[in-house]
Amino acid sequence: MSPIAPALDQLCAEVAELTGRHGRRVDAATLGVLDREGVLALHPPGLVSCNRACRLFRTADGWIAVNLAREEDQASVAAWLRREPIDDPWDAIAAQAPAYAAVDLVADATLLGLPVSRVGEVRAESFAPPLLRKRPPPAAKRTGSLRVVDLSALWAGPMCGALLAEMGAQVVKAESERRPDPTRTSTPAFFRRLNGRKSELRLDFAAPAGRARLADEIAGADVLVTSARPRAFVGLGLEPDAVFALNPALVWVAITGYGWTGSAGERVAFGDDAAAAGGLVGWTAEGEPRFLGDALADPVTGLAAAAGALAALEAGGGVMVDVAMARCAAAAAFVCELRAAA
């Protein structure tokens, strides 16, 4: 049984009810998208995550989670710690983190685009994401089948798109030719589970024609799903004001690590460090945190995003659904009341 079964059960029930009102009732637990068992080599969780990409470290005043899943993140550790040279980034972090306050380490990591979080820094009691109103709800009601543009990558965003596709929506997975979804090659079987029901559209986002085609797709969509920080959309000409001027009735499901607005929108996060930020960890009798499972912020975020998208459609559209992974993890921790020793 999943260590966060109560949270998953609650979200799956909500998704089933909402999808049943908009199309086929979806039982997310049967789709093989709630975990990566069997498609990725996973190890027992502890101070190191199941996929070995994220680790927990003691600081001067608490604990942080550091995720070095990308090569560029490993290369940034020396600059983050202001130390040259570094033979092993993990050893360097373990040696130096206890000398610094967690909040300072996170602030410096944010400047470098490193996924680093303070354990338990985010608290939430509800999975319902904020709706950032961009346009008044249109008077005309939506007709025909639901059209979705899935511009997201990795797990949570594509999972949201997968649930909508299973419901019966027409979902197109739009990808950059130059930077395709890494899951295609890292876990191809899982990629198929997440994207098998979607049509595919590969575009050169660096070319005017590619950006124009993407804008046309979004103009005709009911839902847009993304998983990048706000800054990524500036170069594409897809700032929110421009997008909602193009499609006033759109529901934009914006999945980020910590939220769309303010300084939170500058932070990078993945499933394990976001889970730690939301307190979705176990604790030993000695007061040390431990990971509970594999990238647990991802499945709860994917479910919450799908539910948020459908609720926003029922509210009339014209909104950005601000889905933060750390906030979803915090809500899951609240539901599960994770107080037992790891």
C-alpha positions as CSV (number, residue, x, y, z in Angstrom):
1,M,0.0,0.0,0.0
2,S,1.2,3.5,-0.8
3,P,2.4,5.5,2.3
4,I,0.1,8.3,1.2
5,A,-2.9,6.1,0.4
6,P,-5.4,8.3,2.2
7,A,-4.5,11.3,0.1
8,L,-4.5,9.4,-3.2
9,D,-7.8,7.8,-2.3
10,Q,-9.4,11.2,-1.7
11,L,-8.0,12.7,-4.9
12,C,-8.9,9.6,-7.0
13,A,-12.5,9.9,-5.7
14,E,-12.7,13.6,-6.6
15,V,-11.3,12.9,-10.1
16,A,-13.7,10.1,-10.7
17,E,-16.7,12.3,-9.7
18,L,-15.6,15.2,-11.9
19,T,-14.6,13.2,-14.9
20,G,-18.0,11.4,-14.7
21,R,-19.7,14.8,-15.1
22,H,-17.7,15.7,-18.2
23,G,-17.2,12.3,-19.9
24,R,-16.1,8.8,-19.0
25,R,-15.7,8.3,-15.3
26,V,-12.0,7.7,-14.7
27,D,-10.5,5.4,-12.0
28,A,-7.0,6.8,-11.9
29,A,-5.8,3.9,-9.7
30,T,-6.2,1.5,-12.7
31,L,-4.1,3.4,-15.2
32,G,-0.7,2.7,-13.8
33,V,0.2,6.4,-13.4
34,L,0.2,6.7,-9.6
35,D,3.7,5.2,-9.2
36,R,6.7,4.0,-11.2
37,E,7.0,0.5,-9.8
38,G,8.3,-1.8,-12.5
39,V,9.3,0.9,-15.0
40,L,12.2,2.4,-13.0
41,A,14.9,0.9,-10.8
42,L,13.9,2.1,-7.3
43,H,15.6,1.6,-3.9
44,P,14.1,1.7,-0.4
45,P,13.6,5.3,0.7
46,G,15.6,6.9,3.5
47,L,17.9,9.9,3.6
48,V,18.3,9.2,-0.1
49,S,15.3,9.1,-2.5
50,C,14.1,6.0,-4.2
51,N,15.6,7.1,-7.5
52,R,18.9,8.2,-5.8
53,A,18.6,11.7,-7.3
54,C,17.6,13.6,-4.1
55,R,19.0,13.6,-0.6
56,L,18.2,15.1,2.8
57,F,20.9,17.1,4.6
58,R,21.1,18.7,8.0
59,T,21.7,22.4,8.1
60,A,22.4,24.8,11.0
61,D,18.8,25.1,11.8
62,G,16.9,22.3,10.1
63,W,16.9,20.0,7.1
64,I,17.0,20.6,3.3
65,A,16.3,18.3,0.3
66,V,18.7,18.7,-2.6
67,N,17.8,17.2,-6.0
68,L,20.6,16.7,-8.5
69,A,18.7,14.8,-11.2
70,R,20.1,16.9,-14.0
71,E,23.8,17.1,-15.0
72,E,23.7,20.9,-14.9
73,D,22.5,20.8,-11.3
74,Q,25.5,18.7,-10.3
75,A,27.8,21.2,-12.1
76,S,26.2,24.1,-10.2
77,V,26.9,22.8,-6.7
78,A,30.4,24.3,-6.6
79,A,29.0,27.8,-7.3
80,W,26.2,27.2,-4.8
81,L,28.6,26.3,-2.0
82,R,31.1,28.9,-3.2
83,R,33.7,26.2,-3.3
84,E,36.1,25.1,-6.0
85,P,37.0,22.4,-6.9
86,I,34.5,19.7,-5.9
87,D,35.2,16.0,-6.5
88,D,31.8,14.7,-5.2
89,P,28.9,17.1,-4.9
90,W,27.1,15.0,-2.3
91,D,30.1,14.9,0.0
92,A,30.6,18.7,-0.4
93,I,27.0,19.4,0.5
94,A,27.2,17.1,3.5
95,A,30.3,18.8,4.7
96,Q,29.2,22.4,4.3
97,A,25.4,22.4,4.8
98,P,25.6,22.2,8.6
99,A,27.3,25.6,8.6
100,Y,24.5,27.5,6.9
101,A,20.9,28.3,7.7
102,A,18.4,26.4,5.5
103,V,16.7,29.6,4.3
104,D,20.0,31.0,3.0
105,L,20.9,27.8,1.2
106,V,17.5,27.8,-0.5
107,A,17.8,31.4,-1.5
108,D,21.1,30.9,-3.1
109,A,19.9,27.7,-4.8
110,T,17.0,29.6,-6.3
111,L,19.3,32.1,-8.0
112,L,21.1,29.2,-9.7
113,G,18.0,27.3,-10.6
114,L,18.8,24.4,-8.2
115,P,15.9,22.3,-6.8
116,V,16.5,22.7,-3.1
117,S,13.8,22.9,-0.4
118,R,13.5,23.3,3.3
119,V,11.8,20.3,4.8
120,G,8.2,21.3,5.9
121,E,8.5,24.9,4.6
122,V,5.0,24.7,3.0
123,R,1.7,24.0,4.8
124,A,-1.7,23.4,3.3
125,E,-4.9,21.8,4.3
126,S,-6.7,21.6,0.9
127,F,-5.7,20.2,-2.5
128,A,-7.9,22.9,-4.3
129,P,-5.5,25.1,-6.2
130,P,-6.0,28.9,-6.3
131,L,-7.8,30.2,-9.5
132,L,-6.1,33.3,-10.8
133,R,-8.8,35.1,-12.7
134,K,-7.5,36.4,-16.0
135,R,-10.8,37.1,-17.9
136,P,-14.4,37.3,-16.9
137,P,-16.2,34.0,-17.6
138,P,-17.5,34.1,-21.2
139,A,-21.3,34.2,-21.7
140,A,-21.2,31.5,-24.3
141,K,-21.1,27.9,-23.0
142,R,-18.5,25.4,-24.3
143,T,-19.8,22.9,-26.8
144,G,-18.3,19.8,-28.3
145,S,-15.6,17.5,-27.0
146,L,-13.0,19.0,-24.6
147,R,-9.8,20.1,-26.4
148,V,-6.5,20.0,-24.4
149,V,-3.0,21.2,-25.3
150,D,-0.5,19.4,-23.0
151,L,2.7,21.4,-23.0
152,S,4.1,19.8,-19.9
153,A,6.8,17.2,-19.3
154,L,7.9,14.5,-16.9
155,W,5.2,13.2,-14.5
156,A,2.6,15.5,-12.9
157,G,1.6,17.5,-15.9
158,P,1.4,14.6,-18.4
159,M,-0.5,12.7,-15.8
160,C,-3.1,15.5,-15.7
161,G,-3.4,15.3,-19.5
162,A,-3.6,11.5,-19.3
163,L,-6.6,11.6,-16.9
164,L,-8.4,14.1,-19.2
165,A,-7.6,11.9,-22.3
166,E,-9.0,8.9,-20.5
167,M,-12.1,10.9,-19.8
168,G,-12.5,11.4,-23.5
169,A,-10.9,14.7,-24.1
170,Q,-8.9,15.3,-27.3
171,V,-5.4,15.9,-26.0
172,V,-2.4,16.9,-28.0
173,K,1.0,16.6,-26.5
174,A,3.0,19.5,-27.8
175,E,6.8,19.2,-27.5
176,S,9.9,21.1,-28.4
177,E,11.9,19.3,-31.1
178,R,15.1,20.5,-29.4
179,R,14.1,19.6,-25.8
180,P,11.6,16.7,-25.9
181,D,10.1,15.3,-22.7
182,P,13.0,13.4,-21.0
183,T,10.6,10.6,-19.9
184,R,10.5,9.5,-23.6
185,T,14.0,8.0,-23.1
186,S,14.4,7.6,-19.4
187,T,11.2,5.6,-18.7
188,P,9.6,4.8,-22.1
189,A,7.0,2.4,-20.7
190,F,5.9,5.0,-18.2
191,F,5.9,7.6,-21.0
192,R,3.4,5.5,-22.9
193,R,1.2,5.2,-19.8
194,L,1.1,8.9,-19.5
195,N,0.8,9.9,-23.1
196,G,-0.5,6.9,-25.1
197,R,-4.0,8.4,-25.6
198,K,-2.7,11.7,-26.8
199,S,-1.9,12.9,-30.3
200,E,1.6,14.4,-30.7
201,L,2.8,17.7,-32.1
202,R,6.5,18.4,-32.3
203,L,7.5,22.0,-33.0
204,D,10.7,24.1,-33.2
205,F,9.9,26.7,-30.5
206,A,12.9,28.7,-31.6
207,A,11.3,29.3,-35.0
208,P,8.5,31.8,-35.7
209,A,6.5,29.2,-37.5
210,G,6.7,26.8,-34.6
211,R,5.6,29.5,-32.1
212,A,2.8,30.5,-34.4
213,R,1.5,27.0,-34.7
214,L,1.6,26.5,-30.9
215,A,-0.3,29.8,-30.4
216,D,-2.9,28.5,-32.9
217,E,-3.3,25.3,-31.0
218,I,-3.8,27.1,-27.7
219,A,-6.3,29.5,-29.3
220,G,-8.5,26.5,-30.1
221,A,-8.1,24.7,-26.8
222,D,-10.3,24.5,-23.7
223,V,-7.4,23.6,-21.4
224,L,-3.7,24.2,-21.5
225,V,-1.4,22.2,-19.2
226,T,2.1,23.4,-18.5
227,S,4.9,22.6,-16.1
228,A,7.4,25.3,-16.6
229,R,8.2,28.4,-14.6
230,P,6.7,31.8,-15.7
231,R,10.0,32.9,-17.3
232,A,9.9,30.1,-19.8
233,F,6.8,31.5,-21.5
234,V,8.3,35.0,-22.2
235,G,10.4,33.8,-25.1
236,L,7.5,32.0,-26.6
237,G,5.3,35.0,-26.5
238,L,2.9,33.2,-24.2
239,E,2.7,35.5,-21.2
240,P,-0.7,35.1,-19.5
241,D,-2.1,38.4,-20.7
242,A,-1.3,37.5,-24.3
243,V,-2.6,33.9,-23.9
244,F,-6.0,35.0,-22.4
245,A,-6.4,37.8,-24.9
246,L,-6.0,35.0,-27.6
247,N,-8.4,32.6,-25.8
248,P,-10.5,34.3,-23.1
249,A,-12.3,31.1,-22.1
250,L,-9.2,29.1,-21.6
251,V,-8.4,27.1,-18.4
252,W,-4.6,27.3,-18.0
253,V,-3.4,24.6,-15.6
254,A,0.0,26.0,-14.5
255,I,2.0,23.4,-12.6
256,T,5.1,24.7,-10.8
257,G,7.1,23.8,-7.8
258,Y,5.9,26.6,-5.5
259,G,3.3,28.6,-7.3
260,W,3.0,31.0,-10.3
261,T,3.2,34.4,-8.6
262,G,6.0,36.4,-6.9
263,S,9.4,34.9,-6.0
264,A,7.8,31.4,-5.7
265,G,7.6,31.4,-9.5
266,E,11.4,31.5,-9.7
267,R,12.0,28.2,-7.9
268,V,12.6,24.9,-9.6
269,A,11.3,21.7,-8.1
270,F,10.9,18.0,-8.8
271,G,8.8,15.3,-7.0
272,D,11.1,14.4,-4.2
273,D,12.3,17.9,-3.1
274,A,8.7,19.2,-3.5
275,A,7.5,16.4,-1.3
276,A,10.0,17.3,1.4
277,A,9.0,21.0,1.1
278,G,5.4,20.0,1.9
279,G,6.4,17.9,4.9
280,L,5.5,14.7,3.0
281,V,8.2,12.8,4.8
282,G,8.5,10.4,7.8
283,W,10.4,11.1,11.0
284,T,12.6,8.9,13.0
285,A,12.5,8.7,16.8
286,E,15.7,10.8,16.7
287,G,13.9,13.6,14.8
288,E,15.5,13.0,11.4
289,P,13.3,13.1,8.2
290,R,13.1,10.2,5.7
291,F,11.7,10.0,2.3
292,L,8.5,7.9,2.2
293,G,8.3,6.9,-1.4
294,D,9.2,7.8,-5.0
295,A,8.6,11.5,-6.0
296,L,5.4,11.5,-4.0
297,A,4.6,15.1,-4.9
298,D,4.1,14.1,-8.6
299,P,1.1,11.8,-8.4
300,V,-0.8,14.0,-5.9
301,T,-0.1,17.0,-8.1
302,G,-1.2,15.2,-11.2
303,L,-4.5,14.3,-9.6
304,A,-5.1,17.7,-8.1
305,A,-4.3,19.4,-11.4
306,A,-6.9,17.3,-13.3
307,A,-9.5,18.0,-10.6
308,G,-8.6,21.7,-10.7
309,A,-8.9,21.8,-14.5
310,L,-12.4,20.3,-14.5
311,A,-13.6,22.5,-11.6
312,A,-12.3,25.6,-13.4
313,L,-14.2,24.6,-16.5
314,E,-17.4,24.3,-14.5
315,A,-16.7,27.8,-13.1
316,G,-16.7,29.1,-16.6
317,G,-13.1,29.2,-17.6
318,G,-10.9,32.3,-18.2
319,V,-8.7,31.3,-15.3
320,M,-5.2,30.1,-14.5
321,V,-5.2,27.1,-12.1
322,D,-2.2,27.7,-10.0
323,V,-1.1,24.1,-9.1
324,A,2.0,24.1,-6.9
325,M,3.7,20.7,-6.2
326,A,4.9,21.7,-2.7
327,R,1.4,22.9,-1.8
328,C,-0.1,19.6,-3.0
329,A,2.5,17.6,-1.1
330,A,1.6,19.7,2.0
331,A,-2.1,18.9,1.6
332,A,-1.3,15.2,1.3
333,A,0.8,15.4,4.4
334,F,-2.1,17.0,6.2
335,V,-4.5,14.3,5.0
336,C,-2.2,11.5,6.0
337,E,-1.1,13.1,9.3
338,L,2.4,11.9,9.0
339,R,3.5,11.8,12.6
340,A,4.6,8.2,12.9
341,A,8.3,7.3,13.1
342,A,9.8,6.3,9.7
